[in-house]
Amino acid sequence: MSEISHAGAVSVEYGHFPVGELWEPGFERKESKPDFGSDKPVIVGPGQIVIRTSMQEHTALVGLALSHRQGEAPGPPWTLLAAEHYRPVYTGRMAPFDTMNGPAKPAEAPIGAFGRLSEPGDASLALDPSRIYDVHVWAQGRADSRDRFEADSKQDANSNWYEAYAVVFAPSGKQTPPAPAPRVSRREQLTARHGKPPLGVR
């Protein structure tokens, strides 16, 4: 049985959106700049998985799932877009994000995956940071999303969504879990900055 998040909706700009790991205080931030020169539909970097969509600006439905069956499809309507690997860099809390505006909002419709409906809500998922994961990104609607968008535009109507994505994580190995850096006191910070301990500061 797979664990599935609620269905979220991301506002896509510039033809892509990230599924990223939520940074936790105490961890060193991992900067990740996707290589958009690549023609790959999915780009993985430290702390995030970037999915490139078929359209520049639209709303996409997104759900995250944890499965212990390698390569298990969410269902007949889904098409495999890419298979990649992911190593958690913080505590493993993953969530889809709008291109520019923060975490996904609840979708206006459920997503059908693994034989059940994922209702609208928080689309986050907790991974085990001591594991390495195979990630399969599945898609619906990409083949004709542009045609449907143009048809809606001509009829002056708006579809709630044009593409849907299911990002499925399957444990594939182990790693030493990332750990937060030890807390540094104000005295230690000032000593490192000035080369000697300040008077009267602990």
C-alpha positions, 0 to 999 in steps of 0.5 A: 500500500502506497502512502499518498499526500493530498492533492495540491495545485501549483501555479506554473510560470516559465514552464516549470515548478519544483518539488522541494525539501523544506529547509529546517533551521540549523541545516546549511542551506543547499543552493540548487540552480537547475540546468535549464540548458538540458532537454530533460523533463525532470532535473534533480539537484540538492534539495529539489526536483524540478519538473518541466511542463508542456505549457509556459503558464497554467495550473497543474495538479500535483500529488506525492507518494511513497511506495515500496514497490519499485516502478509501480504505476499510479494507474492506467491514465498515468504516463512515466515522464522520468525516473531519477534518484534523490537523496534527502539533504535536510529532514526529508519533508517534501512539498510541491511549490509554485514557480514563484509563490511558495508551497502549493495550494489545495487543488480544486479536484482530487487526484486518482492514484493507486486505486483511490482518490487523493483529496485536495489539501496539503501536498507534502510528504515525509521521507526518511532522511536516512534513505536514498530514493528512486523517484518516478515522475508520472504525468497526465494530460501533457499530450494534449494540454496545449490543444485543450488550453487553446480550445478553452481560450477560443471559447473564453472558458477556463479549465481548472487544470491542464496537466497533473503529476504524481511524484512517487518515491521508492526507497532504494538504499541507505545514507547517513542522515543529514544532521544540523550543524552544532549551535554556535554561541554568540561568544563563539561567533564574535571570537570567529569574527574578531579573532579573540573572545569579547569581554563580558559575552558568554 
